[in-house]
């Protein structure tokens, strides 16, 4: 189908330009149409397609995948995966990023997985996220390791092999060894597509429309939800603590729900049975507030993310006089504030196609990247007892990329999720102020100044909510 017949997602258009201008693709044939857009598609029999094939064969020789001019089955896919700068591709339809490696469960595998662990994952859930979620639900890591090793017939010991080793081995067995457990986020399609992969990802492959019933990419894991709600806190330490021996076979609970704005930090995690954790969900009780305050007194780690700080301080000052309001009025105010905050992020993302994402990432995500530079040790209270430098690896980079990807996609999806009951309730004045800020971000990327303005807007929204619950 011709490019003009589809409404291509803005993030995919940005992805196209990034890839087309990346040095890894220097010399690969592509033209611009009369309207200036990239002619991404070139069939194998066209002159452009033939030029792409010749380029890819030469690149294979350069990469030492072949020693002569004869392609082997799957060579084009190998070359285009090898040179892809991020190994993650944006979907033309919905704008989501998915891994180009074999990281997503195929139909029979996910059916067996769900039956074994009484879960409801889909073929669009990343296997690493599935592992983390099962651990968070209280499933022992040895049980997950044994299942994956058995399915992939891997030569690994489930008692000693770690998560990354097992997933990497299973991925390779599926991509190169003929195992049918996992598939890629986007199928190979060279030379038709410039980057070598179908324009639509696995998420939209079944429908190729915006219904995306299959592409909800459920936000299962606790760390995913922390990323989705743009939580403060030592997010990497929290992830490490959740996967530690202290939570082996039991669920990790956030004392203060991150969906209400509380931080993702090891000091605010506690063990809880999976049934009790599921029942708690995003409830807030007086006992939770008192446990949070005692933890803060002991650790000096502030419990609330910046975007909800003013409401939290009001609650701390008033919950003893009005304990009946905690589970209803105060909890609902925090929930509403998060809906407003996510809406404000989405407005920036959609209204500023050139600078919006960069502004949000640099202002609110990149400051947390430093947490990923270290490995942590903990006591049973989640307090950090030791911190050591981590070696810089591709895995470390993947973690920060994953953090950014999930956070941005959550903004795109926030209002579309079926379980999203709270709608934003910004005033006309607040909305107009945000629009003015969006124009400033797009026309003059002075990010520190714009961040200060944005923080001021969110604080004004918080103050309005506080006045409504007094």
Secondary structure, DSSP 4 states (H G I P E B T S, - for coil): --GGGS---HHHHHHHHHHHTSGGGTT----B-TTS-B--B--TTSHHHHHHHHHHHHHHHHTTS-SSS---TTHHHHHHHHH-SSSEEE-TTT--EEESSEEEE-HHHHHHHHHHHT----TTSBHHHHHHHHHHBT--HHHHHHHHHHHHT-S--TTT--HHHHHHHHHHHHHHS---SEEESS-B-TTTBTTSB-SS-HHHHTT-SS--SSTT----SHHHHHHHTT--S-HHHHHHHHTSGGGTTSEEEESS-GGGTB---GGGEEEE-HHHHHHHTT---HHHHHHHHHHHHHH----B-GGGHHHHHHHHHHTTTTGGGIIIIIHHHHHHHHHHHHHHHHHHHHH-TTTHHHHHIIIIIGGGGGGGGEEEEE-TT--EEEEEEPPP-HHHHHHHHHHHHHHHHHHHHGGG-TT--PPP---HHHHHHHHHHHHHHHH---HHHHHHHHHHHHHHHHHHHHHHH-
